[in-house]
Amino acid sequence: MSTDNNYYSPKRKRRRRIFYLIFLISICIWVFTGFRDKDIQEPVFQKKHGTAVIITGAAAKIAQEAALLEHLHKKGKLNNVVFISGASSGALNAVVLNAILEKKITWSEYINILSNLSNNDIFTRNGNKLPVNTQPLRNLIKRIVTDSLGYKKLSDLPYTTSFSIVNLKVLTFKDRTYRLCNHKINSESDSSLNIVDVLMASTSYPIAFPPVSIENVKTIPNIPYHDGGIASDHVPFHSLIEFEKYSGFEVDTMLIISRKRDSIPNTNLELEQFGIDKFKFFDKLGVSPEAISNKGFYKRLKELEEESPNLAKRTYVYVPDFKEEFLMFDFTTLKKQYEVTLEWAKTHDPVPLGEYLKIKE
């Protein structure tokens, strides 16, 4: 009883509030200063071929992106995929898209998996502290990706696929994002890496989830890594530019797949998923993971339009917009999210990048 009283003491509560405020400010810095790598120059080639699919992070909104991908696939929009890129939960959907296109799994089977998930399948609480334990997520990924689909290393994937991870130990804001690909597109490409390690690293949202080390790395520092979508790869299109440079041809179309952009501050509700409450002052300030993510998303799209105009002309954005709102770390609503998104998709198509930005402005 004395321990509980101490935990909720005014002094401890102030310390925790300061801690989480510093965390949110840090994420803001990483999102807003995550400028595009200066060594990546947009190539211009005469040859064009295929479709690139770029999948952003979504956390527990992963089912929304899955619904969009399913709809595009059934409409024949993914019949000529030549490149896939994913960050965070987008990396998970990138692997499943490989399996869908290879006919190793059906959409109904995948949605059935998502629909039956709960928070306990992703993490276990660490009392009232962060980070939580993500061993359940590792077990889930291994069971599906390795044991069921047969993907043990990046080299096992049939399509050229890039996964973003972030190094939070660098002292400057330069060169902190790595794009690990199963084919050679950059200096860090290494097809021999364990796919479960890479996916765990790409989905390790800072503070909430622990950083993850990748076994037997040779092309990147041997340190723990974090969520690939928190810095310059909030929209992971940079790897496509690298792919085009190495392959010598441009894709016909780039599809950016993302989840709905909610507007309600919800930090208190998000923290409750991890057993932490009484932090409503964040919501009053309008500061939340969702608000930070939204700003980072639009910032990256604007950078794409301004710095890579040739690619921007070939880019379409597919982001659902419905009245329902869902938490980023509540994994009990995936079935509902899938159903709502799929219904929306039936009457909406991907929008050209320029048109999408004008609408949002």
C-alpha positions in Angstrom: 0.0 0.0 0.0 2.9 2.4 0.8 4.3 1.7 -2.7 1.1 2.7 -4.4 0.8 5.9 -2.3 4.4 6.8 -3.2 3.7 6.2 -6.9 0.8 8.7 -6.8 2.6 11.2 -4.6 2.6 14.8 -6.0 6.4 14.7 -6.3 6.4 11.5 -8.3 3.5 12.7 -10.5 5.4 15.9 -11.4 8.5 13.9 -12.3 6.5 11.6 -14.5 4.8 14.6 -16.2 8.2 16.2 -16.9 9.5 12.9 -18.3 6.6 12.4 -20.7 6.7 16.1 -21.7 10.4 15.7 -22.5 9.6 12.6 -24.5 6.9 14.4 -26.6 9.2 17.4 -27.2 12.0 15.0 -28.3 9.7 13.3 -30.8 8.7 16.6 -32.1 12.3 17.5 -32.7 12.9 14.2 -34.5 9.9 14.5 -36.7 10.3 18.2 -37.6 14.1 18.2 -38.1 14.1 14.8 -39.9 15.0 16.5 -43.2 15.7 14.5 -46.3 19.1 13.0 -46.8 21.2 15.5 -48.8 23.1 12.7 -50.6 19.9 11.4 -52.2 19.5 13.1 -55.5 16.4 12.4 -57.6 17.4 10.5 -60.7 15.7 11.1 -64.1 15.5 8.1 -66.5 13.7 7.6 -69.7 12.6 4.1 -68.9 9.6 3.6 -66.8 8.2 0.4 -65.4 5.9 -0.8 -62.6 4.4 0.4 -59.4 6.0 1.3 -56.1 4.0 0.9 -52.8 5.1 3.1 -49.9 3.4 2.2 -46.6 3.7 4.5 -43.6 3.6 3.7 -39.9 0.2 3.2 -38.3 0.7 1.3 -35.0 -2.8 -0.1 -34.1 -4.2 1.5 -37.2 -2.4 -1.2 -39.3 -5.8 -2.7 -40.3 -6.7 0.6 -42.1 -3.7 0.3 -44.4 -4.5 -3.4 -44.9 -8.0 -2.6 -46.1 -6.7 0.0 -48.5 -4.1 -2.4 -49.9 -6.7 -5.1 -50.3 -9.1 -2.8 -52.2 -6.3 -1.7 -54.5 -5.2 -5.3 -55.1 -8.7 -6.5 -55.9 -9.1 -3.6 -58.4 -5.9 -4.7 -60.2 -3.9 -1.7 -59.1 -1.1 -3.9 -57.6 -0.6 -6.2 -60.6 2.8 -4.8 -61.5 4.5 -4.0 -58.2 8.2 -3.7 -58.5 9.1 -2.0 -55.2 7.7 -1.9 -51.7 8.8 0.3 -48.8 7.5 0.2 -45.2 8.2 1.9 -41.9 7.0 0.8 -38.5 3.7 -1.1 -38.9 4.0 -0.3 -42.6 6.9 -2.6 -42.5 4.7 -5.4 -41.3 2.1 -4.7 -44.0 5.0 -4.6 -46.5 5.9 -8.2 -45.6 2.3 -9.4 -45.8 1.9 -7.7 -49.2 4.9 -9.8 -50.4 3.1 -12.9 -49.2 -0.3 -11.8 -50.8 1.3 -11.1 -54.2 3.2 -14.5 -53.9 -0.1 -16.2 -53.0 1.2 -17.5 -49.7 -1.7 -16.0 -47.8 -5.1 -14.5 -48.7 -6.5 -11.2 -47.6 -9.3 -12.9 -45.6 -6.7 -15.0 -43.8 -4.7 -11.9 -42.9 -7.7 -9.8 -41.8 -8.8 -12.8 -39.7 -5.4 -12.6 -37.9 -5.7 -8.8 -37.3 -9.3 -9.1 -36.2 -8.5 -11.4 -33.4 -5.6 -9.5 -31.9 -5.6 -7.8 -28.5 -3.1 -5.6 -26.7 -1.8 -8.7 -25.0 -0.7 -10.1 -28.3 1.5 -7.0 -28.9 2.9 -6.1 -25.4 2.6 -6.8 -21.7 2.6 -3.9 -19.3 5.6 -3.2 -17.2 3.6 -2.2 -14.1 3.0 1.5 -14.5 6.3 2.1 -16.3 7.5 2.5 -19.9 8.8 0.8 -22.0 6.4 -2.1 -22.1 7.5 -5.7 -22.9 7.2 -6.4 -26.6 8.1 -10.1 -26.5 4.5 -11.0 -27.4 4.9 -9.0 -30.7 8.1 -10.8 -31.5 6.4 -14.2 -30.9 3.5 -13.1 -33.1 5.8 -11.9 -36.0 7.8 -15.1 -35.8 4.8 -17.3 -35.8 3.2 -15.6 -38.9 6.2 -14.3 -40.9 8.8 -17.1 -40.3 6.8 -20.2 -39.3 3.8 -19.7 -41.5 5.0 -17.7 -44.5 8.5 -19.0 -44.5 10.4 -15.7 -44.5 13.4 -16.0 -42.3 15.8 -13.5 -43.9 15.2 -10.4 -46.0 16.5 -12.5 -49.0 13.4 -14.7 -48.7 11.1 -11.9 -49.8 10.1 -12.2 -53.5 9.7 -8.4 -54.1 12.3 -5.7 -53.7 11.4 -4.4 -50.2 12.9 -1.8 -48.0 12.5 -1.4 -44.2 13.3 1.8 -42.3 14.9 1.9 -38.9 16.3 4.8 -36.9 19.5 5.3 -34.9 18.7 7.5 -31.9 22.3 7.4 -30.6 23.7 9.7 -33.2 24.7 13.2 -31.9 23.6 15.0 -35.0 20.4 14.9 -37.1 22.2 13.6 -40.1 22.2 10.0 -41.4 20.1 8.6 -38.6 17.7 6.6 -40.8 18.8 3.3 -42.4 16.9 1.6 -45.2 17.5 -2.1 -45.1 16.6 -3.8 -48.4 16.6 -7.4 -49.6 18.3 -6.2 -52.8 21.2 -3.8 -53.3 19.9 -0.2 -53.4 22.3 1.5 -50.9 25.4 0.9 -48.7 23.4 -0.5 -45.8 21.5 -3.1 -47.9 22.0 -6.6 -46.4 19.7 -9.4 -47.5 21.1 -11.8 -44.9 19.5 -10.0 -41.9 17.0 -11.8 -39.7 13.6 -10.5 -40.8 12.0 -10.7 -37.4 14.8 -8.6 -35.9 14.3 -6.0 -38.6 10.6 -5.8 -38.2 10.9 -5.5 -34.4 13.4 -2.7 -34.8 11.2 -0.9 -37.3 8.2 -1.0 -35.0 9.9 0.0 -31.8 8.2 3.3 -31.0 10.5 5.3 -28.7 9.8 5.3 -24.9 6.7 3.1 -25.3 8.5 0.2 -26.9 12.2 -0.8 -26.2 14.8 -0.4 -28.9 15.8 -3.6 -30.7 19.2 -5.0 -31.8 19.6 -6.8 -35.1 21.8 -9.8 -35.1 24.9 -10.1 -37.3 24.8 -6.6 -38.7 27.7 -5.8 -41.0 26.7 -2.6 -42.9 25.3 -0.5 -40.0 26.3 0.1 -36.4 25.7 -2.7 -34.0 23.4 -0.9 -31.7 19.7 -1.1 -30.7 17.3 0.6 -33.2 14.0 2.4 -33.1 10.8 2.9 -35.1 11.6 3.7 -38.8 8.9 6.3 -39.1 9.9 8.8 -36.5 12.5 10.7 -38.5 13.1 11.4 -42.3 11.1 8.3 -43.3 7.8 9.3 -41.8 6.7 8.7 -45.4 9.4 6.2 -46.5 9.8 7.2 -50.2 13.6 7.9 -50.0 14.3 4.3 -50.5 12.5 4.4 -53.8 14.8 7.2 -55.0 17.7 5.0 -54.1 16.1 2.0 -55.9 15.6 4.0 -59.1 19.2 5.2 -58.9 20.5 1.6 -58.6 18.1 0.0 -61.0 18.4 2.6 -63.8 14.6 3.0 -64.4 11.7 4.9 -62.9 8.5 3.4 -61.7 5.3 4.5 -63.5 3.4 5.1 -60.3 4.2 5.6 -56.6 1.3 4.8 -54.2 1.5 6.2 -50.7 -0.7 4.2 -48.3 -1.4 5.6 -44.9 -4.1 5.5 -42.2 -6.7 8.1 -41.3 -5.3 11.3 -39.8 -7.3 12.0 -36.6 -7.6 15.4 -35.0 -8.6 14.8 -31.4 -5.8 15.1 -28.8 -5.6 11.7 -27.1 -2.3 11.3 -25.1 -4.1 10.5 -21.9 -6.1 7.7 -23.6 -3.0 6.4 -25.3 -1.1 6.2 -22.1 -3.9 4.4 -20.5 -3.3 1.5 -22.8 0.0 1.0 -21.0 -1.5 1.3 -17.5 -0.6 5.0 -17.1 -3.2 7.6 -16.3 -3.8 11.1 -14.9 -1.9 12.9 -17.7 -4.8 14.8 -19.2 -2.8 18.1 -19.3 -1.1 16.9 -22.5 -4.5 16.8 -24.2 -5.2 20.3 -23.0 -2.0 21.5 -24.6 -3.1 19.8 -27.9 0.1 17.7 -27.8 -0.3 14.1 -28.7 1.4 11.3 -30.8 -1.3 11.8 -33.4 -0.8 15.5 -33.7 3.0 15.0 -34.0 2.5 12.3 -36.6 0.1 14.4 -38.7 2.6 17.3 -38.9 5.4 14.9 -39.9 3.2 13.3 -42.5 2.3 16.5 -44.3 5.9 17.9 -43.9 7.3 14.8 -45.8 4.7 15.1 -48.5 5.5 18.8 -49.1 9.2 17.9 -49.2 8.5 15.3 -51.8 6.6 17.8 -54.0 9.2 20.5 -53.6 12.5 18.5 -53.8 11.5 15.6 -56.1 9.0 17.1 -58.6 9.6 14.4 -61.1 8.6 11.7 -58.7 5.8 13.8 -57.2 4.1 13.9 -60.6 3.9 10.1 -60.5 2.7 9.9 -56.9 -0.8 9.2 -55.6 -1.9 9.3 -51.9 -4.4 6.9 -50.4 -5.6 8.1 -46.9 -9.0 7.2 -45.6 -11.3 9.9 -44.2 -14.3 8.8 -42.1 -15.9 10.1 -38.9 -14.7 7.3 -36.5 -11.4 7.8 -34.7 -9.2 5.2 -33.2 -6.2 5.1 -30.8 -2.7 4.4 -32.1 -2.0 1.8 -29.3 -5.4 0.1 -28.8 -5.1 -3.2 -30.7 -8.6 -4.3 -29.8 -10.4 -2.4 -32.6 -8.7 -3.7 -35.7 -11.7 -5.5 -37.1 -13.8 -2.4 -36.8 -11.1 -0.3 -38.4 -10.8 -2.7 -41.3 -14.6 -2.7 -41.9 -14.9 1.1 -41.8 -11.9 1.7 -44.0 -12.9 -0.9 -46.6 -16.4 0.7 -46.8 -14.8 4.1 -47.4 -12.4 2.7 -50.0 -15.3 1.4 -52.1 -16.2 5.0 -53.1 -12.7 6.6 -53.1 -9.6 6.2 -55.2 -6.0 7.3 -54.6 -5.6 11.1 -55.2 -2.7 12.7 -57.0 -0.2 14.2 -54.6 -0.6 17.8 -55.7 -4.4 17.5 -55.4 -4.2 15.9 -52.0 -2.0 18.7 -50.6 -4.3 21.4 -52.1 -7.2 19.8 -50.3 -5.4 19.7 -47.0 -4.2 23.2 -47.3 
